Amino acid sequence: QGGALMQWDEEKKVYSVICYCSRTLSSSERNWPPVQVELGAIIYALRQFKPFIFMSSIELHTDHKPLAFLLKKAETHQNLARWLVELQNYNIKIVHIAGKQNSLADALSRIPHEDLSPEEIEKLEELEDIAEFPVCLAINKKPFVVHEKFGLTMSIRSMEGNIHQIDIRKEQSEDPEASTLIDFLKSGNFPEDISDEEKNSFSRLAKDLCLESGVLYFHHKHSKPRIYVPVSLRAMIFDSFHTTKLGGGHMDFNKTLKKCLKYFWPRMHADIVMWHKQCITCQLRHSPNPPYRAEMCTPPINTLFAKVGLDLAGPFLKHRMETSTF
């Protein structure tokens, strides 16, 4: 799948390219029908270009003609319904063009990826049905406002759907684990009750941590800074990304983990595996029938003929050559 974001140049009467995007289809996506593959490519491109096109009038060119009439249909297949709902967030006009005029997108979608082996292609994730994007729009410019580089609060959605603002600096200072790491980064001294073996793991963890505006972050060289989550908030974050109806939806383990990776805490993978297995809703959905059933037993008999059973059978043929029954 591939796409390009372009802007019309009134003076030169040509389209000027702003940016490109492309991705490789997973093994299951290659079995999708053409209309789902084409709509998936549009959704992928819109998600990549959202910082540029959100709340703007855009015109989408595609060489797949059924997509031009897809928005006008009253009913669609459930595999496409969620993506069509996402399309309604944009002021978009779908225009059909000839395939020979769409050479740019075709070239991007057909570029061979020589670095990916067949085994790695099998591990590629599918395009998500729903993707959440934080949107921040400046309405009025406020002078003399100093913005800190990193935020001091984090938003957590409760089971009821309400969003709570958490003072992360306060929560970290009250958490024994996080406060110990903060003291170590400030002073460089290990805690008194720590053994020599634990000092090695403690220093390895602290090597990737940093303090910004008094907030503890995990900052690996190959990733963006992530807030270090105190113990008291970890289960709440899992519920926010897995259990709630708006932000969770009881997605599978990989999708839940991908959402939780916005933050950091030690042993996150093991915690999410444990909580995911303990989710009653997921257990009932994946294993509705218990694998082990209770053994059948004969009910106790108090007296003779206290309970009489009667089996009914028939009708039966008298003989193989006769049609009458009894």
PEMO-V295726 format. One record per residue. N is the residue number from 0. RES is the residue in one letter. PSI is psi as a letter, one per 30 degrees, with the letter a starting at -180 (none if undefined). OMEGA is omega as a letter, one per 30 degrees, with the letter a starting at -180 (none if undefined). NEAR is the number of other C-alpha atoms within 8 Angstrom. Layout:
# PEMO-V295726
N RES PSI OMEGA NEAR
N RES PSI OMEGA NEAR
This chain:
# PEMO-V295726
0 Q k a 12
1 G l l 14
2 G l a 14
3 A k l 12
4 L k a 9
5 M l l 9
6 Q k a 8
7 W k l 8
8 D j a 9
9 E e a 6
10 E e a 4
11 K f a 5
12 K h l 7
13 V l l 7
14 Y k l 8
15 S k a 8
16 V k l 9
17 I e l 8
18 C l a 7
19 Y l l 9
20 C k l 10
21 S l l 9
22 R l l 7
23 T k l 7
24 L k l 11
25 S l a 12
26 S e l 9
27 S e l 8
28 E f l 9
29 R f l 7
30 N g l 6
31 W l l 8
32 P l a 6
33 P e a 6
34 V e l 9
35 Q e l 10
36 V e a 10
37 E e l 11
38 L e l 11
39 G e l 10
40 A e l 11
41 I e l 9
42 I e l 11
43 Y e a 9
44 A e l 12
45 L e l 8
46 R e l 7
47 Q e a 8
48 F g a 9
49 K e l 8
50 P f a 6
51 F e a 5
52 I f a 9
53 F k a 7
54 M g l 6
55 S l l 7
56 S k a 8
57 I l l 9
58 E k a 8
59 L k l 8
60 H k l 9
61 T k l 11
62 D g l 9
63 H j a 9
64 K e l 8
65 P f a 7
66 L f a 12
67 A f a 10
68 F f a 8
69 L e a 8
70 L f a 7
71 K f a 5
72 K k a 7
73 A e a 4
74 E k l 4
75 T l l 8
76 H k a 6
77 Q f l 6
78 N f a 6
79 L f a 10
80 A e a 9
81 R e l 10
82 W e l 12
83 L e l 9
84 V e l 8
85 E e l 10
86 L f a 9
87 Q f l 8
88 N f a 6
89 Y k l 11
90 N i a 9
91 I k l 10
92 K k a 7
93 I k a 10
94 V k l 9
95 H k l 10
96 I l l 9
97 A l a 7
98 G e a 7
99 K f l 5
100 Q f a 6
101 N h a 12
102 S f a 8
103 L e a 8
104 A e l 11
105 D e l 9
106 A e l 9
107 L e a 12
108 S f a 12
109 R g l 7
110 I k l 6
111 P k l 4
112 H j a 5
113 E f a 5
114 D f a 4
115 L k l 8
116 S l l 7
117 P e l 6
118 E e l 7
119 E e l 8
120 I e l 12
121 E f a 8
122 K f a 7
123 L k a 9
124 E k l 5
125 E l l 8
126 L k a 6
127 E k l 5
128 D e a 6
129 I k l 7
130 A k a 5
131 E k l 4
132 F k l 4
133 P k a 4
134 V k l 4
135 C j a 4
136 L k l 4
137 A j a 5
138 I e l 4
139 N k l 4
140 K k l 5
141 K j a 5
142 P l l 4
143 F h l 4
144 V k a 5
145 V j l 4
146 H k l 4
147 E l a 6
148 K e a 4
149 F k a 6
150 G l l 6
151 L f l 9
152 T l l 9
153 M k a 9
154 S k l 8
155 I k l 11
156 R k a 13
157 S l a 12
158 M f l 10
159 E f l 6
160 G f l 9
161 N k l 7
162 I k a 8
163 H k l 8
164 Q k a 8
165 I k l 9
166 D j a 9
167 I e l 10
168 R e l 11
169 K e a 7
170 E e l 10
171 Q e l 13
172 S f l 9
173 E f a 7
174 D k a 11
175 P e a 7
176 E e a 8
177 A e a 12
178 S e l 11
179 T e l 9
180 L e l 9
181 I e l 10
182 D e l 10
183 F e l 11
184 L e a 10
185 K e a 6
186 S f a 6
187 G g a 7
188 N k l 6
189 F l l 7
190 P l a 7
191 E e a 4
192 D g a 4
193 I k a 8
194 S l a 6
195 D e l 6
196 E e a 6
197 E f l 8
198 K e a 10
199 N e l 8
200 S e l 8
201 F e a 8
202 S e l 8
203 R e l 8
204 L e a 8
205 A f a 10
206 K e a 6
207 D g l 9
208 L l l 11
209 C l l 10
210 L k l 10
211 E j a 8
212 S h l 7
213 G g a 6
214 V k a 11
215 L k a 14
216 Y k l 12
217 F j a 12
218 H j l 11
219 H l a 9
220 K f a 5
221 H g a 4
222 S l l 6
223 K l l 7
224 P k l 8
225 R k a 10
226 I k l 11
227 Y j a 11
228 V k l 10
229 P l a 12
230 V e a 7
231 S f a 7
232 L f a 8
233 R e l 9
234 A e l 7
235 M e l 10
236 I e l 11
237 F e l 13
238 D e a 12
239 S e a 14
240 F f a 13
241 H e a 12
242 T e a 12
243 T l a 16
244 K e a 8
245 L e a 6
246 G f a 10
247 G d a 13
248 G g l 10
249 H h l 9
250 M l a 8
251 D l a 6
252 F e a 9
253 N e a 6
254 K e l 8
255 T e l 13
256 L e a 10
257 K e l 8
258 K e a 8
259 C f a 11
260 L g l 7
261 K f a 8
262 Y a a 9
263 F k l 12
264 W l a 8
265 P k l 4
266 R h l 6
267 M e a 8
268 H e a 7
269 A e l 7
270 D e a 8
271 I e l 11
272 V e a 9
273 M e a 8
274 W e l 9
275 H e l 9
276 K f a 8
277 Q f a 7
278 C j a 8
279 I e a 6
280 T e l 7
281 C e l 10
282 Q e a 11
283 L e a 8
284 R e a 7
285 H f a 6
286 S i a 7
287 P f a 7
288 N k l 4
289 P k a 6
290 P f a 4
291 Y k a 4
292 R l l 5
293 A k a 4
294 E k l 4
295 M k l 4
296 C l a 4
297 T k l 4
298 P k a 4
299 P k a 4
300 I k a 6
301 N e a 5
302 T l l 5
303 L k l 6
304 F h l 5
305 A f l 7
306 K k a 5
307 V k l 5
308 G k a 4
309 L k l 4
310 D k l 4
311 L k l 4
312 A l l 4
313 G a g 5
314 P l a 6
315 F k l 6
316 L k l 10
317 K e a 9
318 H l a 6
319 R e a 6
320 M f a 4
321 E l a 7
322 T f a 8
323 S l a 6
324 T l l 7
325 F none none 7
